[in-house]
Amino acid sequence: MLSILDKYILKKYLATFILMLLLFIPIGITINLAEKIDKILENQVPFSEVALYYLHFTIYFANLLFPLFLFLSVIWFTSKLANNTEVIAFLSSGVSFYRFLRPYMIGATIVCIGALFLGMYLAPMASKGFNEFKYEYLKKGKKDKDQTNLYRQINENDYIYVSYFSMETMSGRNFTLEHFEGNKLIYKIAAAQINYNEVDSSYTLKRYSIRHIGAHEDKLQIAQKLDTVFPFDIEDLTPVEYIAETLNYTELNKFIRKEKARGSTYINRYEVVRNKRWSTPISAFILTIIALAVSSKKRRGGMGINLLFGVGIGMIFIFFDKIFGTMAEQSDFSPIVATWFPNAIFAVLAVYLLYNAKR
């Protein structure tokens, strides 16, 4: 059963967090609209599309920045409790500091569960709508960057390579397809140019050749042009870098297994996205403890000092999160270490601050 103290603090915990979201998200929408209004008007985007975009924008950035909002909200209302000497009153009544921490942990659990659901299911849907609107209306349809030196395994037996592929012209250069059975190369298709035909989802190869590997001699066929179909989609030649953000957790796991089999160059990027769906909600507990520890004492500078200290810690946390995430995406750095290391560092800080606050 929750005591009066638990209900009082839990109510302030959740109410202040929700208020913080309601205050900052409209500011974010206003700033974003001010930046994008010229392109929205230029492209004559329907109002319904704009409204849906900003609904996705709200969910997308609430999921992205909720740890900072939570951190600041806990510092805010705990500092008010401390300035009103309510914390001293609670502790003087015989309540231990760890008992005082309990409603904060209950609140963190509620926020963590909500963040898990948001990150696993709602945020991917919002990310898809957010990015599709951006590329359709704000970037004039240039949905994907040109691909260079793309090598992928498309199924158990086939591998493709293209030195350059443009989504705008649907054409590429120096294309090859190698077909294996076991470890044995059976045939290899090569073309100086490949074009995708949207009408029938076929491909046109120019300056084409196919070499069948024989036991004693190879068989080579050459042609200037060939229309054919392949066992891969155009998305295999133009992989979308942000696609992992648009998949719910179940779909993301299947997608990563598929991409690993294909030898995708974006595996670390996808792994970072998957691990963050767990690490970010868990950070609610760590940041709550830090916020309570730094704001539960009445200070001479008042609430402003606590907020300044809190903003500094929050920025450092986001910096660590971003820098390690980028390292994992751009190198062979472990995605698991990259996503959980900031939590580990700040968990140690939380224990230290909590110990000193208790004293």
Long-range contacts (C-beta under 8 A, 24 or more apart in sequence): 2-103, 2-106, 5-90, 5-95, 5-100, 5-103, 6-102, 6-103, 6-106, 7-103, 8-103, 9-81, 9-103, 9-104, 9-107, 10-103, 10-106, 10-107, 12-77, 12-81, 13-73, 13-74, 13-77, 13-103, 13-104, 13-107, 14-107, 14-110, 14-111, 16-73, 16-74, 16-76, 16-77, 17-69, 17-70, 17-73, 17-74, 17-107, 17-111, 19-73, 20-69, 20-70, 20-72, 20-73, 20-76, 21-62, 21-66, 21-69, 24-65, 24-69, 25-58, 25-61, 25-62, 28-57, 28-61, 29-54, 29-57, 29-58, 32-57, 36-138, 39-137, 39-138, 40-137, 40-138, 43-137, 43-138, 45-137, 49-133, 49-137, 52-129, 52-133, 53-129, 53-130, 53-133, 55-126, 55-129, 56-125, 56-126, 56-127, 56-128, 56-129, 56-130, 56-133, 57-126, 57-130, 58-126, 59-118, 59-122, 59-123, 59-125, 59-126, 60-123, 60-126, 60-127, 60-130, 62-118, 63-115, 63-118, 63-119, 63-122, 63-123, 63-126, 63-280, 66-111, 66-115, 66-118, 66-280, 66-284, 67-280, 67-283, 67-284, 67-287, 67-314, 67-317, 67-318, 68-314, 68-317, 68-318, 70-111, 70-284, 70-287, 70-288, 70-291, 71-287, 71-288, 71-290, 71-291, 71-310, 71-313, 71-314, 71-317, 72-291, 72-307, 72-310, 72-311, 72-314, 74-104, 74-287, 74-288, 74-291, 74-292, 74-295, 75-291, 75-294, 75-295, 75-306, 75-307, 75-309, 75-310, 76-303, 76-307, 78-291, 78-292, 78-295, 78-296, 78-306, 79-295, 79-302, 79-303, 79-306, 79-307, 80-303, 81-296, 82-295, 82-296, 82-297, 82-298, 82-299, 82-306, 83-298, 83-302, 83-303, 85-298, 87-296, 87-297, 87-298, 88-298, 97-357, 97-358, 98-358, 100-296, 101-289, 101-292, 101-354, 104-288, 104-289, 104-292, 105-285, 105-288, 107-288, 108-284, 108-285, 108-288, 109-285, 111-281, 111-284, 112-281, 112-282, 112-284, 112-285, 113-281, 115-280, 115-281, 115-284, 116-277, 116-278, 116-281, 119-276, 119-277, 119-280, 119-281, 120-248, 120-249, 120-277, 121-248, 121-249, 123-245, 124-245, 124-246, 124-247, 124-248, 124-251, 124-252, 125-246, 125-248, 127-242, 127-245, 127-246, 128-245, 128-246, 131-242, 131-245, 131-246, 142-167, 142-168, 143-167, 143-240, 144-238, 144-239, 144-240, 144-241, 145-241, 147-172, 147-237, 147-238, 147-239, 150-237, 150-239, 150-265, 151-263, 151-265, 152-236, 152-239, 152-262, 152-263, 152-264, 153-261, 153-262, 153-263, 154-231, 154-232, 154-236, 154-262, 155-231, 155-232, 156-261, 157-181, 158-231, 158-232, 159-263, 160-230, 160-232, 160-236, 160-237, 162-194, 162-237, 165-194, 165-237, 165-238, 167-238, 170-195, 170-196, 170-198, 170-234, 171-195, 171-196, 172-237, 175-205, 177-230, 184-213, 185-213, 186-212, 186-213, 187-211, 187-212, 187-213, 188-213, 191-226, 196-234, 196-237, 197-227, 201-229, 201-233, 201-234, 202-227, 202-228, 202-229, 203-227, 203-228, 203-229, 203-230, 236-262, 239-264, 239-266, 241-266, 241-269, 244-269, 244-270, 244-273, 244-274, 245-273, 249-274, 249-277, 252-277, 268-328, 268-329, 268-330, 268-331, 268-332, 268-333, 268-335, 269-329, 271-328, 271-335, 271-336, 272-325, 272-328, 272-329, 272-335, 272-338, 272-339, 274-335, 275-335, 275-336, 275-338, 275-339, 275-340, 276-325, 276-339, 279-339, 279-340, 279-342, 279-343, 282-343, 283-317, 283-342, 283-343, 283-346, 286-343, 286-346, 286-347, 286-350, 287-314, 287-317, 287-346, 289-350, 289-353, 289-354, 290-346, 290-349, 290-350, 290-353, 292-354, 292-357, 293-350, 293-353, 293-354, 293-356, 293-357, 294-353, 294-357, 296-357, 297-357, 317-342, 317-346, 320-345, 320-346
